Amino acid sequence: MLSRKVLYLIIISAIVLLTGCRGGSKVITQTESFDFEEMKNSPWAIGGVYLNTNFVPDGAAEKEIKPFLTPWHAFSEVFSPMLYGGFMQTEPTMEVWTFGTVFSQVPEEFLKAVADGVANSKAPTRDQIKDIAENLPKVQYLVFARLDDTELVTDQDMASTVVDQRNRDGRDPHANSLARTVIIRRGVYMSMEVYSLTDGTMVWSGKADTWDEDFLNGDANEQSNDVRVLKEGEGSEVTEIQLDGIMRKGPSLFDVADETCVKLVSAIKLSSPEKGHEF
């Protein structure tokens, strides 16, 4: 049975972070002795960012991430720098080893064994963490993150507006025009776990999500070829909208994931309890 100093389940309300996008973060577990202000003075390392095995991408996300799904570590090589950037933005003085450094020092079979577990939402065993720790003697804390899900939603709002279409010969306006606002929203859901390389225990875990959106405006006559008309119920696969003769795209998965990584690291900092405080 786990001691009080191992994992405590903490239900903490979403932390509202000051970012340009919507969303939030939530602490799931942390140890009683967790204190980020002390822990940040020790070296940390990024063990990778992995794709949830249950992840079912929409059309746009599939196009964005498909080139990075093989070999097994390719996804981490692309997404881990976002997590590293989150640390540097939140605590720029921290010593954080990049995934590339970890990958170059830890035998591939050791790291892949943990990566497979992380992708399946399974915590690594203490022996697996010990195998990695023996190859990272200077590191105290190891971080794994996971892209759990993403969502793309489109919506539109049309309003009939009177447009002065009189010709020079003085004829009256003969029609109205539809003004359309198309909204493309991208949501990204990620989770992260922090392990102590001293004893192999998980000391912190949390989740974060971010929503970003683009508002596209233009004339939207049903007869016009300049605008794609969205039918009711359509939208989850609509990734490009043509307005006024220009093709527009919604928020990039990578951009939203980058913002989510910042929220994950910020959640670690904001969840640090006062010394002596017990949950």
C-alpha positions as CSV (number, residue, x, y, z in Angstrom):
1,M,0.0,0.0,0.0
2,L,1.4,3.4,-1.0
3,S,2.6,5.7,1.8
4,R,1.4,9.2,2.4
5,K,4.5,10.5,0.8
6,V,3.8,8.8,-2.5
7,L,0.8,9.8,-4.7
8,Y,-2.1,11.8,-3.3
9,L,-5.1,12.3,-5.4
10,I,-5.8,16.0,-5.6
11,I,-8.9,17.4,-7.2
12,I,-8.0,21.0,-7.9
13,S,-10.1,23.3,-9.9
14,A,-8.9,24.4,-13.3
15,I,-6.1,27.0,-13.1
16,V,-6.8,30.0,-15.3
17,L,-3.6,30.9,-17.1
18,L,-2.9,34.2,-18.7
19,T,-2.5,33.2,-22.3
20,G,-4.0,34.4,-25.6
21,C,-6.0,31.2,-26.0
22,R,-8.8,29.7,-24.0
23,G,-8.5,26.6,-21.9
24,G,-7.0,25.7,-18.6
25,S,-5.0,23.1,-16.6
26,K,-5.6,20.7,-13.8
27,V,-3.4,18.9,-11.3
28,I,-4.2,15.2,-11.1
29,T,-1.6,13.9,-8.6
30,Q,1.3,15.1,-6.6
31,T,3.3,13.9,-3.6
32,E,2.9,15.4,-0.2
33,S,6.4,16.7,-0.2
34,F,6.1,18.3,-3.7
35,D,7.7,21.7,-3.8
36,F,8.6,23.1,-7.2
37,E,10.5,26.0,-5.8
38,E,13.0,23.6,-4.4
39,M,12.8,21.0,-7.2
40,K,13.5,23.6,-9.9
41,N,17.1,23.9,-8.6
42,S,17.8,20.3,-9.6
43,P,18.4,19.2,-13.2
44,W,15.3,18.0,-15.1
45,A,15.1,16.1,-18.4
46,I,12.5,15.6,-21.0
47,G,11.9,11.9,-21.8
48,G,9.6,12.6,-24.7
49,V,6.2,13.6,-25.9
50,Y,4.1,10.7,-27.2
51,L,0.9,10.2,-29.0
52,N,-2.0,8.5,-27.1
53,T,-2.7,5.1,-28.7
54,N,-6.4,6.0,-28.7
55,F,-5.8,9.2,-30.6
56,V,-8.0,9.5,-33.6
57,P,-7.0,12.7,-35.6
58,D,-9.3,14.7,-37.8
59,G,-8.3,15.3,-41.4
60,A,-6.2,18.3,-40.7
61,A,-4.4,16.9,-37.7
62,E,-3.6,13.7,-39.6
63,K,-2.0,15.7,-42.4
64,E,0.1,17.6,-39.9
65,I,1.4,14.8,-37.7
66,K,1.5,11.8,-40.2
67,P,5.1,12.6,-41.4
68,F,6.3,12.4,-37.8
69,L,4.8,9.0,-36.7
70,T,7.8,6.8,-37.7
71,P,10.3,5.9,-36.4
72,W,8.9,5.6,-32.9
73,H,10.9,8.6,-31.5
74,A,10.1,11.0,-34.4
75,F,7.0,12.4,-32.8
76,S,9.0,13.3,-29.7
77,E,11.7,15.0,-31.8
78,V,9.0,17.4,-33.1
79,F,6.9,17.9,-30.0
80,S,9.5,17.8,-27.2
81,P,11.0,21.2,-28.2
82,M,7.6,22.7,-27.5
83,L,7.7,21.3,-24.0
84,Y,11.3,22.5,-23.5
85,G,10.1,25.9,-24.7
86,G,7.4,25.8,-22.0
87,F,10.1,25.3,-19.3
88,M,12.2,28.1,-20.7
89,Q,9.3,30.5,-20.9
90,T,8.1,29.6,-17.4
91,E,11.4,29.1,-15.6
92,P,14.2,30.3,-17.9
93,T,17.0,29.6,-15.3
94,M,16.1,25.9,-14.9
95,E,18.5,23.3,-16.1
96,V,16.4,21.1,-18.5
97,W,17.9,18.4,-20.7
98,T,16.3,18.2,-24.1
99,F,14.8,15.0,-25.5
100,G,17.7,14.9,-28.0
101,T,20.2,14.7,-25.1
102,V,18.2,12.1,-23.3
103,F,17.9,10.0,-26.5
104,S,21.6,10.1,-27.1
105,Q,22.5,8.9,-23.6
106,V,19.8,6.3,-22.7
107,P,19.8,3.0,-24.5
108,E,16.9,3.0,-27.0
109,E,15.2,-0.1,-25.6
110,F,15.0,1.4,-22.1
111,L,13.4,4.6,-23.4
112,K,11.1,2.9,-25.8
113,A,9.8,0.6,-23.1
114,V,8.7,3.6,-21.1
115,A,7.4,5.4,-24.2
116,D,5.1,2.5,-25.1
117,G,3.6,2.7,-21.6
118,V,3.2,6.4,-21.7
119,A,1.4,6.2,-25.0
120,N,-1.0,3.6,-23.5
121,S,-1.6,5.8,-20.4
122,K,0.4,3.3,-18.2
123,A,2.8,4.5,-15.6
124,P,6.3,3.1,-16.0
125,T,7.6,0.7,-13.3
126,R,10.3,1.7,-10.9
127,D,12.7,-0.7,-12.6
128,Q,12.1,1.0,-15.9
129,I,12.7,4.4,-14.4
130,K,15.8,3.0,-12.7
131,D,17.2,1.8,-16.0
132,I,16.9,5.3,-17.4
133,A,18.3,6.9,-14.2
134,E,21.5,4.9,-14.4
135,N,22.2,6.6,-17.7
136,L,21.3,10.1,-16.5
137,P,23.3,10.3,-13.2
138,K,23.0,14.1,-13.0
139,V,19.3,14.4,-13.6
140,Q,16.8,14.4,-10.7
141,Y,13.4,14.6,-12.4
142,L,12.2,13.1,-15.7
143,V,9.2,14.4,-17.6
144,F,6.9,12.6,-20.1
145,A,4.1,14.2,-21.9
146,R,1.3,12.9,-24.1
147,L,-0.9,14.3,-26.8
148,D,-4.3,12.8,-25.8
149,D,-6.7,14.4,-28.2
150,T,-7.4,17.2,-30.6
151,E,-10.6,18.6,-31.9
152,L,-11.5,20.8,-34.9
153,V,-14.9,22.6,-35.0
154,T,-16.2,25.0,-37.6
155,D,-19.2,27.2,-37.3
156,Q,-20.7,30.0,-39.3
157,D,-23.0,33.0,-38.9
158,M,-24.8,34.6,-41.8
159,A,-26.6,37.9,-41.8
160,S,-28.5,39.5,-44.7
161,T,-27.3,43.0,-45.4
162,V,-28.5,45.6,-47.8
163,V,-25.9,46.4,-50.4
164,D,-26.2,49.4,-52.7
165,Q,-26.0,47.7,-56.1
166,R,-27.4,50.5,-58.2
167,N,-25.9,50.8,-61.6
168,R,-24.9,54.1,-63.0
169,D,-28.2,54.2,-65.0
170,G,-30.0,54.8,-61.7
171,R,-31.8,51.5,-61.3
172,D,-32.8,50.5,-57.7
173,P,-30.9,48.0,-55.6
174,H,-32.0,44.6,-56.9
175,A,-30.7,42.2,-54.2
176,N,-29.3,41.8,-50.8
177,S,-26.0,40.1,-50.0
178,L,-25.1,37.6,-47.3
179,A,-22.3,38.5,-45.0
180,R,-20.7,35.4,-43.5
181,T,-18.5,34.9,-40.5
182,V,-16.8,31.5,-40.4
183,I,-15.2,30.4,-37.1
184,I,-12.6,27.5,-37.1
185,R,-11.7,26.3,-33.7
186,R,-8.8,24.0,-32.8
187,G,-8.6,22.3,-29.4
188,V,-5.6,20.3,-28.0
189,Y,-5.6,18.1,-24.9
190,M,-2.3,17.0,-23.3
191,S,-1.1,15.4,-20.1
192,M,2.2,15.3,-18.4
193,E,3.9,13.2,-15.7
194,V,7.0,14.0,-13.6
195,Y,9.1,11.2,-12.1
196,S,11.8,11.2,-9.5
197,L,14.9,9.4,-10.7
198,T,16.0,8.9,-7.1
199,D,13.3,6.4,-6.2
200,G,11.3,6.0,-9.4
201,T,8.0,7.4,-8.1
202,M,5.7,9.8,-9.9
203,V,5.8,13.1,-8.1
204,W,3.4,15.1,-10.2
205,S,0.9,14.7,-13.0
206,G,-1.5,17.0,-14.7
207,K,-3.5,17.9,-17.8
208,A,-4.1,21.0,-19.9
209,D,-6.2,22.0,-22.9
210,T,-6.1,25.0,-25.2
211,W,-8.6,26.3,-27.7
212,D,-7.7,28.8,-30.4
213,E,-9.9,30.1,-33.1
214,D,-9.8,32.1,-36.3
215,F,-12.7,34.4,-37.4
216,L,-13.0,34.6,-41.2
217,N,-15.3,37.2,-42.8
218,G,-16.5,37.8,-46.3
219,D,-19.4,38.0,-48.7
220,A,-21.2,34.7,-48.9
221,N,-23.8,34.5,-51.6
222,E,-25.0,31.0,-52.2
223,Q,-24.3,31.4,-55.9
224,S,-20.8,32.6,-55.3
225,N,-17.8,30.3,-56.0
226,D,-15.6,32.4,-53.7
227,V,-17.0,30.9,-50.5
228,R,-17.6,27.4,-49.5
229,V,-21.1,27.1,-48.1
230,L,-21.2,25.0,-44.9
231,K,-24.3,22.9,-44.6
232,E,-25.9,22.2,-41.2
233,G,-24.1,19.4,-39.4
234,E,-21.0,19.8,-41.5
235,G,-17.8,21.1,-40.1
236,S,-15.5,18.6,-38.3
237,E,-13.5,18.0,-41.4
238,V,-13.6,21.5,-42.9
239,T,-10.1,22.8,-42.5
240,E,-9.9,25.4,-45.3
241,I,-12.4,28.0,-46.1
242,Q,-12.3,30.1,-49.3
243,L,-13.4,33.7,-48.7
244,D,-13.2,36.5,-51.2
245,G,-11.1,34.3,-53.5
246,I,-8.5,33.6,-50.8
247,M,-8.1,30.2,-49.2
248,R,-7.9,30.5,-45.4
249,K,-6.8,27.9,-42.8
250,G,-7.7,27.4,-39.2
251,P,-5.3,27.3,-36.2
252,S,-2.4,24.9,-36.6
253,L,-2.2,21.9,-34.3
254,F,1.4,22.6,-33.7
255,D,0.7,26.2,-32.6
256,V,-2.1,25.2,-30.2
257,A,0.0,22.3,-28.8
258,D,2.9,24.7,-28.2
259,E,0.6,26.9,-26.1
260,T,-0.7,23.8,-24.2
261,C,2.9,22.8,-23.3
262,V,3.4,26.2,-21.7
263,K,0.2,25.6,-19.7
264,L,1.4,22.2,-18.5
265,V,4.7,23.6,-17.1
266,S,2.9,26.6,-15.6
267,A,0.6,24.2,-13.9
268,I,3.5,22.6,-12.1
269,K,4.7,26.0,-10.9
270,L,1.3,27.1,-9.8
271,S,0.4,23.9,-8.0
272,S,3.4,24.0,-5.7
273,P,2.0,24.0,-2.1
274,E,3.3,26.0,0.8
275,K,5.9,24.2,2.9
276,G,4.2,22.1,5.6
277,H,0.8,22.2,3.9
278,E,-0.9,18.8,3.8
279,F,-3.7,17.8,1.5
